[in-house]
Amino acid sequence: MTRLKLGPIPDDKPVKLTVELPAGLHRDLIAYAEILGQQTGQDLKPARLVAPMLARFMATDRGFAKARRGPNAPPGRKEP
């Protein structure tokens, strides 16, 4: 079984955001939702994957973490 970067999607109160995606990316998102749904036993709509994917991307982006700390932040400072 292929290991995906996302695990089960928590049921959380969403904030509505409207975005436009290229058709190819939308097809990939549909396929990802199907595969993840098979692995986790969840019935997932592709739109529910966007927030966890963005969160994972930002959590692993070292440049973003460094910029978020700011130029005067002490080394190793963690955001809450």
C-alpha positions as CSV (number, residue, x, y, z in Angstrom):
1,M,0.0,0.0,0.0
2,T,1.3,3.5,-0.9
3,R,1.9,5.7,2.1
4,L,0.4,9.2,1.6
5,K,1.5,12.3,3.4
6,L,-2.0,12.9,4.8
7,G,-3.7,10.7,7.3
8,P,-7.3,10.7,8.5
9,I,-8.9,14.1,8.1
10,P,-10.3,15.5,11.4
11,D,-13.8,16.8,11.5
12,D,-13.3,20.5,12.2
13,K,-15.5,23.6,11.8
14,P,-14.4,25.0,8.5
15,V,-14.0,28.6,7.3
16,K,-15.4,29.1,3.8
17,L,-12.8,30.0,1.1
18,T,-13.4,30.0,-2.6
19,V,-10.5,29.2,-5.0
20,E,-10.1,28.4,-8.6
21,L,-7.9,25.4,-9.5
22,P,-6.5,24.3,-12.8
23,A,-8.5,21.3,-14.2
24,G,-5.5,18.9,-14.0
25,L,-4.9,19.8,-10.3
26,H,-8.6,19.2,-9.6
27,R,-8.4,15.8,-11.2
28,D,-5.4,14.9,-9.1
29,L,-7.2,16.1,-6.0
30,I,-10.1,13.9,-6.8
31,A,-7.8,10.9,-7.2
32,Y,-5.9,11.7,-4.0
33,A,-9.2,11.8,-2.1
34,E,-10.2,8.5,-3.5
35,I,-6.9,6.8,-2.5
36,L,-6.9,8.4,0.9
37,G,-10.5,7.5,1.5
38,Q,-9.7,3.8,0.6
39,Q,-6.8,3.8,3.1
40,T,-8.6,5.5,6.0
41,G,-12.1,4.3,5.4
42,Q,-13.4,7.8,5.1
43,D,-15.8,9.1,2.4
44,L,-13.8,12.2,1.5
45,K,-14.7,15.1,-0.8
46,P,-11.7,16.6,-2.5
47,A,-12.3,20.0,-1.0
48,R,-11.7,18.6,2.5
49,L,-8.1,17.8,1.5
50,V,-7.1,21.4,0.7
51,A,-6.7,22.7,4.3
52,P,-4.7,19.7,5.6
53,M,-2.5,19.8,2.5
54,L,-1.8,23.5,3.0
55,A,-1.2,23.0,6.7
56,R,1.3,20.2,6.0
57,F,3.0,22.2,3.3
58,M,3.4,25.3,5.6
59,A,4.5,23.1,8.6
60,T,7.4,21.6,6.6
61,D,8.5,24.8,4.8
62,R,11.7,25.9,6.6
63,G,11.8,29.2,4.8
64,F,8.3,30.1,6.0
65,A,9.2,29.1,9.6
66,K,12.3,31.2,9.5
67,A,10.5,34.2,8.0
68,R,7.6,33.8,10.5
69,R,10.1,34.1,13.4
70,G,11.2,37.4,12.0
71,P,14.7,39.0,11.6
72,N,15.0,39.8,15.3
73,A,13.7,36.5,16.8
74,P,16.2,34.5,18.8
75,P,17.4,31.3,17.2
76,G,15.3,28.3,17.9
77,R,12.2,30.2,18.9
78,K,9.0,28.2,18.3
79,E,5.6,29.5,17.3
80,P,2.7,28.5,19.5
